[in-house]
Amino acid sequence: MPANGLRLAGIGSYAVEAARALDYPAITGVTIIGGLGFLIANLLTDIAYAAVDPRMRSAA
């Protein structure tokens, strides 16, 4: 909703327009960016969890 209020197009609207236009390179790019974002979010979550929970720390 904030994007509508500021009249700024985001990556979601870009992906929808690319899908409607069958722009395969753009769809691939959006998919890769989304996958990398998901991967980075999971990595940061794992690092934060290991920092907070001492049982997660490696004994070696």
Predicted model as a PDB file, atoms N, CA, C, CB and O in Angstrom, pLDDT in the B-factor column:
MODEL        1                                                                  
ATOM      1  N   MET A   1       0.790  -1.213   0.000  1.00 51.00           N  
ATOM      2  CA  MET A   1       0.000   0.000   0.000  1.00 51.00           C  
ATOM      3  C   MET A   1       0.835   1.282   0.000  1.00 51.00           C  
ATOM      4  CB  MET A   1      -0.900  -0.004   1.180  1.00 51.00           C  
ATOM      5  O   MET A   1       0.417   2.258  -0.623  1.00 51.00           O  
ATOM      6  N   PRO A   2       1.996   1.332   0.667  1.00 54.00           N  
ATOM      7  CA  PRO A   2       2.761   2.576   0.634  1.00 54.00           C  
ATOM      8  C   PRO A   2       3.165   2.971  -0.779  1.00 54.00           C  
ATOM      9  CB  PRO A   2       3.994   2.448   1.496  1.00 54.00           C  
ATOM     10  O   PRO A   2       3.243   4.160  -1.086  1.00 54.00           O  
ATOM     11  N   ALA A   3       3.421   1.998  -1.643  1.00 52.00           N  
ATOM     12  CA  ALA A   3       3.809   2.330  -3.016  1.00 52.00           C  
ATOM     13  C   ALA A   3       2.672   3.043  -3.746  1.00 52.00           C  
ATOM     14  CB  ALA A   3       4.215   1.059  -3.783  1.00 52.00           C  
ATOM     15  O   ALA A   3       2.923   3.928  -4.564  1.00 52.00           O  
ATOM     16  N   ASN A   4       1.432   2.670  -3.461  1.00 57.00           N  
ATOM     17  CA  ASN A   4       0.297   3.356  -4.084  1.00 57.00           C  
ATOM     18  C   ASN A   4       0.167   4.785  -3.579  1.00 57.00           C  
ATOM     19  CB  ASN A   4      -0.998   2.591  -3.818  1.00 57.00           C  
ATOM     20  O   ASN A   4      -0.163   5.693  -4.343  1.00 57.00           O  
ATOM     21  N   GLY A   5       0.424   4.981  -2.308  1.00 55.00           N  
ATOM     22  CA  GLY A   5       0.308   6.312  -1.738  1.00 55.00           C  
ATOM     23  C   GLY A   5       1.363   7.267  -2.270  1.00 55.00           C  
ATOM     24  O   GLY A   5       1.106   8.460  -2.430  1.00 55.00           O  
ATOM     25  N   LEU A   6       2.538   6.746  -2.540  1.00 56.00           N  
ATOM     26  CA  LEU A   6       3.622   7.580  -3.048  1.00 56.00           C  
ATOM     27  C   LEU A   6       3.709   7.573  -4.568  1.00 56.00           C  
ATOM     28  CB  LEU A   6       4.933   7.123  -2.467  1.00 56.00           C  
ATOM     29  O   LEU A   6       4.541   8.268  -5.151  1.00 56.00           O  
ATOM     30  N   ARG A   7       2.853   6.791  -5.206  1.00 64.00           N  
ATOM     31  CA  ARG A   7       2.827   6.657  -6.665  1.00 64.00           C  
ATOM     32  C   ARG A   7       4.162   6.132  -7.211  1.00 64.00           C  
ATOM     33  CB  ARG A   7       2.494   8.008  -7.310  1.00 64.00           C  
ATOM     34  O   ARG A   7       4.612   6.534  -8.283  1.00 64.00           O  
ATOM     35  N   LEU A   8       4.781   5.225  -6.448  1.00 60.00           N  
ATOM     36  CA  LEU A   8       6.029   4.613  -6.880  1.00 60.00           C  
ATOM     37  C   LEU A   8       5.762   3.169  -7.273  1.00 60.00           C  
ATOM     38  CB  LEU A   8       7.105   4.694  -5.767  1.00 60.00           C  
ATOM     39  O   LEU A   8       5.101   2.425  -6.549  1.00 60.00           O  
ATOM     40  N   ALA A   9       6.281   2.789  -8.420  1.00 76.00           N  
ATOM     41  CA  ALA A   9       6.133   1.402  -8.862  1.00 76.00           C  
ATOM     42  C   ALA A   9       7.250   0.571  -8.239  1.00 76.00           C  
ATOM     43  CB  ALA A   9       6.163   1.298 -10.424  1.00 76.00           C  
ATOM     44  O   ALA A   9       8.411   0.980  -8.237  1.00 76.00           O  
ATOM     45  N   GLY A  10       6.895  -0.583  -7.716  1.00 89.00           N  
ATOM     46  CA  GLY A  10       7.881  -1.444  -7.089  1.00 89.00           C  
ATOM     47  C   GLY A  10       8.184  -2.648  -7.950  1.00 89.00           C  
ATOM     48  O   GLY A  10       7.759  -2.744  -9.101  1.00 89.00           O  
ATOM     49  N   ILE A  11       8.937  -3.569  -7.358  1.00 90.00           N  
ATOM     50  CA  ILE A  11       9.339  -4.757  -8.108  1.00 90.00           C  
ATOM     51  C   ILE A  11       8.139  -5.670  -8.365  1.00 90.00           C  
ATOM     52  CB  ILE A  11      10.437  -5.522  -7.349  1.00 90.00           C  
ATOM     53  O   ILE A  11       8.130  -6.412  -9.348  1.00 90.00           O  
ATOM     54  N   GLY A  12       7.146  -5.626  -7.512  1.00 90.00           N  
ATOM     55  CA  GLY A  12       5.947  -6.442  -7.716  1.00 90.00           C  
ATOM     56  C   GLY A  12       5.159  -6.017  -8.942  1.00 90.00           C  
ATOM     57  O   GLY A  12       4.758  -6.850  -9.755  1.00 90.00           O  
ATOM     58  N   SER A  13       4.941  -4.719  -9.067  1.00 92.00           N  
ATOM     59  CA  SER A  13       4.218  -4.236 -10.253  1.00 92.00           C  
ATOM     60  C   SER A  13       5.047  -4.431 -11.514  1.00 92.00           C  
ATOM     61  CB  SER A  13       3.848  -2.752 -10.094  1.00 92.00           C  
ATOM     62  O   SER A  13       4.503  -4.670 -12.592  1.00 92.00           O  
ATOM     63  N   TYR A  14       6.370  -4.326 -11.376  1.00 92.00           N  
ATOM     64  CA  TYR A  14       7.252  -4.595 -12.517  1.00 92.00           C  
ATOM     65  C   TYR A  14       7.127  -6.048 -12.954  1.00 92.00           C  
ATOM     66  CB  TYR A  14       8.718  -4.270 -12.162  1.00 92.00           C  
ATOM     67  O   TYR A  14       7.077  -6.336 -14.149  1.00 92.00           O  
ATOM     68  N   ALA A  15       7.075  -6.974 -11.979  1.00 93.00           N  
ATOM     69  CA  ALA A  15       6.950  -8.394 -12.298  1.00 93.00           C  
ATOM     70  C   ALA A  15       5.609  -8.691 -12.962  1.00 93.00           C  
ATOM     71  CB  ALA A  15       7.109  -9.241 -11.032  1.00 93.00           C  
ATOM     72  O   ALA A  15       5.546  -9.491 -13.896  1.00 93.00           O  
ATOM     73  N   VAL A  16       4.556  -8.067 -12.498  1.00 93.00           N  
ATOM     74  CA  VAL A  16       3.233  -8.287 -13.088  1.00 93.00           C  
ATOM     75  C   VAL A  16       3.200  -7.779 -14.522  1.00 93.00           C  
ATOM     76  CB  VAL A  16       2.140  -7.593 -12.253  1.00 93.00           C  
ATOM     77  O   VAL A  16       2.691  -8.460 -15.413  1.00 93.00           O  
ATOM     78  N   GLU A  17       3.737  -6.597 -14.745  1.00 94.00           N  
ATOM     79  CA  GLU A  17       3.769  -6.053 -16.101  1.00 94.00           C  
ATOM     80  C   GLU A  17       4.646  -6.913 -17.018  1.00 94.00           C  
ATOM     81  CB  GLU A  17       4.282  -4.603 -16.080  1.00 94.00           C  
ATOM     82  O   GLU A  17       4.317  -7.107 -18.189  1.00 94.00           O  
ATOM     83  N   ALA A  18       5.746  -7.419 -16.494  1.00 95.00           N  
ATOM     84  CA  ALA A  18       6.619  -8.286 -17.291  1.00 95.00           C  
ATOM     85  C   ALA A  18       5.908  -9.584 -17.646  1.00 95.00           C  
ATOM     86  CB  ALA A  18       7.922  -8.588 -16.533  1.00 95.00           C  
ATOM     87  O   ALA A  18       6.048 -10.091 -18.758  1.00 95.00           O  
ATOM     88  N   ALA A  19       5.147 -10.119 -16.698  1.00 96.00           N  
ATOM     89  CA  ALA A  19       4.407 -11.357 -16.965  1.00 96.00           C  
ATOM     90  C   ALA A  19       3.318 -11.126 -18.011  1.00 96.00           C  
ATOM     91  CB  ALA A  19       3.785 -11.903 -15.665  1.00 96.00           C  
ATOM     92  O   ALA A  19       3.096 -11.970 -18.880  1.00 96.00           O  
ATOM     93  N   ARG A  20       2.652 -10.000 -17.926  1.00 97.00           N  
ATOM     94  CA  ARG A  20       1.610  -9.693 -18.916  1.00 97.00           C  
ATOM     95  C   ARG A  20       2.196  -9.515 -20.312  1.00 97.00           C  
ATOM     96  CB  ARG A  20       0.848  -8.429 -18.510  1.00 97.00           C  
ATOM     97  O   ARG A  20       1.570  -9.877 -21.308  1.00 97.00           O  
ATOM     98  N   ALA A  21       3.405  -8.954 -20.375  1.00 97.00           N  
ATOM     99  CA  ALA A  21       4.043  -8.704 -21.670  1.00 97.00           C  
ATOM    100  C   ALA A  21       4.887  -9.893 -22.124  1.00 97.00           C  
ATOM    101  CB  ALA A  21       4.912  -7.452 -21.595  1.00 97.00           C  
ATOM    102  O   ALA A  21       5.513  -9.834 -23.182  1.00 97.00           O  
ATOM    103  N   LEU A  22       4.911 -10.967 -21.341  1.00 96.00           N  
ATOM    104  CA  LEU A  22       5.727 -12.145 -21.631  1.00 96.00           C  
ATOM    105  C   LEU A  22       7.200 -11.772 -21.823  1.00 96.00           C  
ATOM    106  CB  LEU A  22       5.200 -12.859 -22.881  1.00 96.00           C  
ATOM    107  O   LEU A  22       7.866 -12.254 -22.740  1.00 96.00           O  
ATOM    108  N   ASP A  23       7.685 -10.911 -20.945  1.00 96.00           N  
ATOM    109  CA  ASP A  23       9.077 -10.468 -20.965  1.00 96.00           C  
ATOM    110  C   ASP A  23       9.892 -11.440 -20.109  1.00 96.00           C  
ATOM    111  CB  ASP A  23       9.218  -8.986 -20.440  1.00 96.00           C  
ATOM    112  O   ASP A  23      10.075 -11.229 -18.910  1.00 96.00           O  
ATOM    113  N   TYR A  24      10.373 -12.499 -20.743  1.00 97.00           N  
ATOM    114  CA  TYR A  24      11.035 -13.581 -20.016  1.00 97.00           C  
ATOM    115  C   TYR A  24      12.318 -13.158 -19.295  1.00 97.00           C  
ATOM    116  CB  TYR A  24      11.352 -14.690 -20.965  1.00 97.00           C  
ATOM    117  O   TYR A  24      12.531 -13.595 -18.164  1.00 97.00           O  
ATOM    118  N   PRO A  25      13.176 -12.336 -19.885  1.00 97.00           N  
ATOM    119  CA  PRO A  25      14.362 -11.914 -19.130  1.00 97.00           C  
ATOM    120  C   PRO A  25      14.008 -11.126 -17.864  1.00 97.00           C  
ATOM    121  CB  PRO A  25      15.263 -11.070 -20.017  1.00 97.00           C  
ATOM    122  O   PRO A  25      14.670 -11.276 -16.837  1.00 97.00           O  
ATOM    123  N   ALA A  26      12.984 -10.302 -17.932  1.00 96.00           N  
ATOM    124  CA  ALA A  26      12.572  -9.541 -16.753  1.00 96.00           C  
ATOM    125  C   ALA A  26      11.984 -10.468 -15.691  1.00 96.00           C  
ATOM    126  CB  ALA A  26      11.548  -8.458 -17.140  1.00 96.00           C  
ATOM    127  O   ALA A  26      12.255 -10.302 -14.502  1.00 96.00           O  
ATOM    128  N   ILE A  27      11.186 -11.436 -16.112  1.00 96.00           N  
ATOM    129  CA  ILE A  27      10.609 -12.398 -15.164  1.00 96.00           C  
ATOM    130  C   ILE A  27      11.720 -13.198 -14.499  1.00 96.00           C  
ATOM    131  CB  ILE A  27       9.611 -13.349 -15.877  1.00 96.00           C  
ATOM    132  O   ILE A  27      11.680 -13.444 -13.294  1.00 96.00           O  
ATOM    133  N   THR A  28      12.719 -13.607 -15.292  1.00 97.00           N  
ATOM    134  CA  THR A  28      13.849 -14.350 -14.743  1.00 97.00           C  
ATOM    135  C   THR A  28      14.621 -13.501 -13.738  1.00 97.00           C  
ATOM    136  CB  THR A  28      14.781 -14.816 -15.867  1.00 97.00           C  
ATOM    137  O   THR A  28      15.004 -13.987 -12.674  1.00 97.00           O  
ATOM    138  N   GLY A  29      14.845 -12.243 -14.073  1.00 95.00           N  
ATOM    139  CA  GLY A  29      15.562 -11.349 -13.168  1.00 95.00           C  
ATOM    140  C   GLY A  29      14.837 -11.136 -11.854  1.00 95.00           C  
ATOM    141  O   GLY A  29      15.453 -11.161 -10.789  1.00 95.00           O  
ATOM    142  N   VAL A  30      13.535 -10.927 -11.923  1.00 94.00           N  
ATOM    143  CA  VAL A  30      12.743 -10.734 -10.704  1.00 94.00           C  
ATOM    144  C   VAL A  30      12.769 -12.004  -9.852  1.00 94.00           C  
ATOM    145  CB  VAL A  30      11.280 -10.349 -11.055  1.00 94.00           C  
ATOM    146  O   VAL A  30      12.856 -11.928  -8.627  1.00 94.00           O  
ATOM    147  N   THR A  31      12.695 -13.163 -10.495  1.00 95.00           N  
ATOM    148  CA  THR A  31      12.731 -14.431  -9.776  1.00 95.00           C  
ATOM    149  C   THR A  31      14.080 -14.626  -9.092  1.00 95.00           C  
ATOM    150  CB  THR A  31      12.446 -15.597 -10.731  1.00 95.00           C  
ATOM    151  O   THR A  31      14.133 -15.064  -7.943  1.00 95.00           O  
ATOM    152  N   ILE A  32      15.159 -14.309  -9.782  1.00 96.00           N  
ATOM    153  CA  ILE A  32      16.493 -14.444  -9.189  1.00 96.00           C  
ATOM    154  C   ILE A  32      16.666 -13.485  -8.019  1.00 96.00           C  
ATOM    155  CB  ILE A  32      17.580 -14.191 -10.245  1.00 96.00           C  
ATOM    156  O   ILE A  32      17.204 -13.870  -6.981  1.00 96.00           O  
ATOM    157  N   ILE A  33      16.220 -12.247  -8.173  1.00 94.00           N  
ATOM    158  CA  ILE A  33      16.329 -11.267  -7.087  1.00 94.00           C  
ATOM    159  C   ILE A  33      15.511 -11.718  -5.878  1.00 94.00           C  
ATOM    160  CB  ILE A  33      15.857  -9.873  -7.561  1.00 94.00           C  
ATOM    161  O   ILE A  33      15.964 -11.600  -4.740  1.00 94.00           O  
ATOM    162  N   GLY A  34      14.308 -12.234  -6.125  1.00 93.00           N  
ATOM    163  CA  GLY A  34      13.486 -12.735  -5.021  1.00 93.00           C  
ATOM    164  C   GLY A  34      14.132 -13.916  -4.324  1.00 93.00           C  
ATOM    165  O   GLY A  34      14.104 -14.007  -3.097  1.00 93.00           O  
ATOM    166  N   GLY A  35      14.714 -14.820  -5.096  1.00 95.00           N  
ATOM    167  CA  GLY A  35      15.394 -15.977  -4.509  1.00 95.00           C  
ATOM    168  C   GLY A  35      16.602 -15.563  -3.694  1.00 95.00           C  
ATOM    169  O   GLY A  35      16.831 -16.098  -2.609  1.00 95.00           O  
ATOM    170  N   LEU A  36      17.377 -14.617  -4.202  1.00 96.00           N  
ATOM    171  CA  LEU A  36      18.535 -14.129  -3.444  1.00 96.00           C  
ATOM    172  C   LEU A  36      18.108 -13.425  -2.160  1.00 96.00           C  
ATOM    173  CB  LEU A  36      19.369 -13.178  -4.303  1.00 96.00           C  
ATOM    174  O   LEU A  36      18.750 -13.572  -1.119  1.00 96.00           O  
ATOM    175  N   GLY A  37      17.029 -12.666  -2.239  1.00 94.00           N  
ATOM    176  CA  GLY A  37      16.513 -12.018  -1.033  1.00 94.00           C  
ATOM    177  C   GLY A  37      16.086 -13.025   0.012  1.00 94.00           C  
ATOM    178  O   GLY A  37      16.342 -12.846   1.203  1.00 94.00           O  
ATOM    179  N   PHE A  38      15.435 -14.086  -0.435  1.00 96.00           N  
ATOM    180  CA  PHE A  38      15.002 -15.149   0.473  1.00 96.00           C  
ATOM    181  C   PHE A  38      16.214 -15.848   1.088  1.00 96.00           C  
ATOM    182  CB  PHE A  38      14.113 -16.171  -0.271  1.00 96.00           C  
ATOM    183  O   PHE A  38      16.228 -16.128   2.287  1.00 96.00           O  
ATOM    184  N   LEU A  39      17.223 -16.126   0.276  1.00 98.00           N  
ATOM    185  CA  LEU A  39      18.438 -16.784   0.750  1.00 98.00           C  
ATOM    186  C   LEU A  39      19.163 -15.927   1.780  1.00 98.00           C  
ATOM    187  CB  LEU A  39      19.368 -17.091  -0.422  1.00 98.00           C  
ATOM    188  O   LEU A  39      19.598 -16.438   2.812  1.00 98.00           O  
ATOM    189  N   ILE A  40      19.298 -14.632   1.512  1.00 97.00           N  
ATOM    190  CA  ILE A  40      19.976 -13.726   2.438  1.00 97.00           C  
ATOM    191  C   ILE A  40      19.197 -13.589   3.740  1.00 97.00           C  
ATOM    192  CB  ILE A  40      20.168 -12.351   1.795  1.00 97.00           C  
ATOM    193  O   ILE A  40      19.792 -13.545   4.817  1.00 97.00           O  
ATOM    194  N   ALA A  41      17.869 -13.522   3.649  1.00 97.00           N  
ATOM    195  CA  ALA A  41      17.049 -13.427   4.861  1.00 97.00           C  
ATOM    196  C   ALA A  41      17.214 -14.670   5.729  1.00 97.00           C  
ATOM    197  CB  ALA A  41      15.568 -13.232   4.495  1.00 97.00           C  
ATOM    198  O   ALA A  41      17.312 -14.557   6.951  1.00 97.00           O  
ATOM    199  N   ASN A  42      17.246 -15.849   5.120  1.00 97.00           N  
ATOM    200  CA  ASN A  42      17.449 -17.075   5.885  1.00 97.00           C  
ATOM    201  C   ASN A  42      18.839 -17.135   6.498  1.00 97.00           C  
ATOM    202  CB  ASN A  42      17.224 -18.286   5.003  1.00 97.00           C  
ATOM    203  O   ASN A  42      18.993 -17.569   7.639  1.00 97.00           O  
ATOM    204  N   LEU A  43      19.851 -16.705   5.757  1.00 97.00           N  
ATOM    205  CA  LEU A  43      21.214 -16.701   6.279  1.00 97.00           C  
ATOM    206  C   LEU A  43      21.330 -15.775   7.483  1.00 97.00           C  
ATOM    207  CB  LEU A  43      22.204 -16.279   5.190  1.00 97.00           C  
ATOM    208  O   LEU A  43      21.919 -16.146   8.498  1.00 97.00           O  
ATOM    209  N   LEU A  44      20.773 -14.574   7.376  1.00 97.00           N  
ATOM    210  CA  LEU A  44      20.828 -13.627   8.491  1.00 97.00           C  
ATOM    211  C   LEU A  44      20.056 -14.139   9.706  1.00 97.00           C  
ATOM    212  CB  LEU A  44      20.273 -12.270   8.058  1.00 97.00           C  
ATOM    213  O   LEU A  44      20.466 -13.925  10.846  1.00 97.00           O  
ATOM    214  N   THR A  45      18.940 -14.814   9.454  1.00 95.00           N  
ATOM    215  CA  THR A  45      18.169 -15.398  10.548  1.00 95.00           C  
ATOM    216  C   THR A  45      18.974 -16.478  11.259  1.00 95.00           C  
ATOM    217  CB  THR A  45      16.848 -15.978  10.026  1.00 95.00           C  
ATOM    218  O   THR A  45      18.984 -16.532  12.489  1.00 95.00           O  
ATOM    219  N   ASP A  46      19.648 -17.338  10.501  1.00 91.00           N  
ATOM    220  CA  ASP A  46      20.464 -18.387  11.103  1.00 91.00           C  
ATOM    221  C   ASP A  46      21.613 -17.808  11.911  1.00 91.00           C  
ATOM    222  CB  ASP A  46      21.003 -19.317  10.031  1.00 91.00           C  
ATOM    223  O   ASP A  46      21.919 -18.298  12.997  1.00 91.00           O  
ATOM    224  N   ILE A  47      22.249 -16.774  11.391  1.00 91.00           N  
ATOM    225  CA  ILE A  47      23.351 -16.137  12.106  1.00 91.00           C  
ATOM    226  C   ILE A  47      22.855 -15.499  13.398  1.00 91.00           C  
ATOM    227  CB  ILE A  47      24.031 -15.085  11.219  1.00 91.00           C  
ATOM    228  O   ILE A  47      23.491 -15.635  14.442  1.00 91.00           O  
ATOM    229  N   ALA A  48      21.731 -14.809  13.332  1.00 92.00           N  
ATOM    230  CA  ALA A  48      21.170 -14.174  14.537  1.00 92.00           C  
ATOM    231  C   ALA A  48      20.750 -15.222  15.552  1.00 92.00           C  
ATOM    232  CB  ALA A  48      19.966 -13.283  14.175  1.00 92.00           C  
ATOM    233  O   ALA A  48      20.952 -15.029  16.751  1.00 92.00           O  
ATOM    234  N   TYR A  49      20.174 -16.321  15.102  1.00 90.00           N  
ATOM    235  CA  TYR A  49      19.746 -17.385  16.005  1.00 90.00           C  
ATOM    236  C   TYR A  49      20.953 -17.995  16.708  1.00 90.00           C  
ATOM    237  CB  TYR A  49      18.965 -18.469  15.238  1.00 90.00           C  
ATOM    238  O   TYR A  49      20.899 -18.269  17.907  1.00 90.00           O  
ATOM    239  N   ALA A  50      22.044 -18.211  15.970  1.00 86.00           N  
ATOM    240  CA  ALA A  50      23.259 -18.776  16.561  1.00 86.00           C  
ATOM    241  C   ALA A  50      23.890 -17.812  17.562  1.00 86.00           C  
ATOM    242  CB  ALA A  50      24.268 -19.127  15.466  1.00 86.00           C  
ATOM    243  O   ALA A  50      24.482 -18.248  18.549  1.00 86.00           O  
ATOM    244  N   ALA A  51      23.772 -16.518  17.320  1.00 88.00           N  
ATOM    245  CA  ALA A  51      24.325 -15.538  18.240  1.00 88.00           C  
ATOM    246  C   ALA A  51      23.532 -15.463  19.540  1.00 88.00           C  
ATOM    247  CB  ALA A  51      24.366 -14.178  17.582  1.00 88.00           C  
ATOM    248  O   ALA A  51      24.095 -15.174  20.596  1.00 88.00           O  
ATOM    249  N   VAL A  52      22.237 -15.720  19.470  1.00 90.00           N  
ATOM    250  CA  VAL A  52      21.374 -15.609  20.647  1.00 90.00           C  
ATOM    251  C   VAL A  52      21.328 -16.905  21.450  1.00 90.00           C  
ATOM    252  CB  VAL A  52      19.966 -15.216  20.227  1.00 90.00           C  
ATOM    253  O   VAL A  52      21.318 -16.866  22.680  1.00 90.00           O  
ATOM    254  N   ASP A  53      21.300 -18.043  20.780  1.00 85.00           N  
ATOM    255  CA  ASP A  53      21.129 -19.339  21.438  1.00 85.00           C  
ATOM    256  C   ASP A  53      22.492 -20.038  21.567  1.00 85.00           C  
ATOM    257  CB  ASP A  53      20.123 -20.234  20.643  1.00 85.00           C  
ATOM    258  O   ASP A  53      23.069 -20.446  20.558  1.00 85.00           O  
ATOM    259  N   PRO A  54      23.006 -20.178  22.779  1.00 79.00           N  
ATOM    260  CA  PRO A  54      24.321 -20.799  22.936  1.00 79.00           C  
ATOM    261  C   PRO A  54      24.352 -22.280  22.544  1.00 79.00           C  
ATOM    262  CB  PRO A  54      24.772 -20.655  24.361  1.00 79.00           C  
ATOM    263  O   PRO A  54      25.427 -22.816  22.275  1.00 79.00           O  
ATOM    264  N   ARG A  55      23.215 -22.938  22.506  1.00 81.00           N  
ATOM    265  CA  ARG A  55      23.202 -24.344  22.110  1.00 81.00           C  
ATOM    266  C   ARG A  55      23.502 -24.525  20.639  1.00 81.00           C  
ATOM    267  CB  ARG A  55      21.868 -24.963  22.434  1.00 81.00           C  
ATOM    268  O   ARG A  55      23.870 -25.623  20.220  1.00 81.00           O  
ATOM    269  N   MET A  56      23.356 -23.486  19.847  1.00 73.00           N  
ATOM    270  CA  MET A  56      23.588 -23.569  18.409  1.00 73.00           C  
ATOM    271  C   MET A  56      25.061 -23.429  18.040  1.00 73.00           C  
ATOM    272  CB  MET A  56      22.787 -22.508  17.700  1.00 73.00           C  
ATOM    273  O   MET A  56      25.451 -23.718  16.909  1.00 73.00           O  
ATOM    274  N   ARG A  57      25.878 -22.985  18.994  1.00 69.00           N  
ATOM    275  CA  ARG A  57      27.300 -22.762  18.697  1.00 69.00           C  
ATOM    276  C   ARG A  57      28.009 -24.096  18.546  1.00 69.00           C  
ATOM    277  CB  ARG A  57      27.975 -21.917  19.808  1.00 69.00           C  
ATOM    278  O   ARG A  57      27.717 -25.060  19.254  1.00 69.00           O  
ATOM    279  N   SER A  58      28.922 -24.130  17.632  1.00 66.00           N  
ATOM    280  CA  SER A  58      29.688 -25.349  17.330  1.00 66.00           C  
ATOM    281  C   SER A  58      30.682 -25.627  18.470  1.00 66.00           C  
ATOM    282  CB  SER A  58      30.444 -25.208  15.960  1.00 66.00           C  
ATOM    283  O   SER A  58      31.300 -24.705  19.003  1.00 66.00           O  
ATOM    284  N   ALA A  59      30.825 -26.901  18.830  1.00 55.00           N  
ATOM    285  CA  ALA A  59      31.760 -27.299  19.875  1.00 55.00           C  
ATOM    286  C   ALA A  59      33.171 -27.467  19.318  1.00 55.00           C  
ATOM    287  CB  ALA A  59      31.297 -28.596  20.535  1.00 55.00           C  
ATOM    288  O   ALA A  59      34.138 -27.526  20.079  1.00 55.00           O  
ATOM    289  N   ALA A  60      33.290 -27.544  18.018  1.00 53.00           N  
ATOM    290  CA  ALA A  60      34.616 -27.802  17.421  1.00 53.00           C  
ATOM    291  C   ALA A  60      35.394 -26.560  17.154  1.00 53.00           C  
ATOM    292  CB  ALA A  60      34.476 -28.556  16.148  1.00 53.00           C  
ATOM    293  O   ALA A  60      36.518 -26.630  16.656  1.00 53.00           O  
TER     294      ALA A  60                                                      
ENDMDL                                                                          
END                                                                             
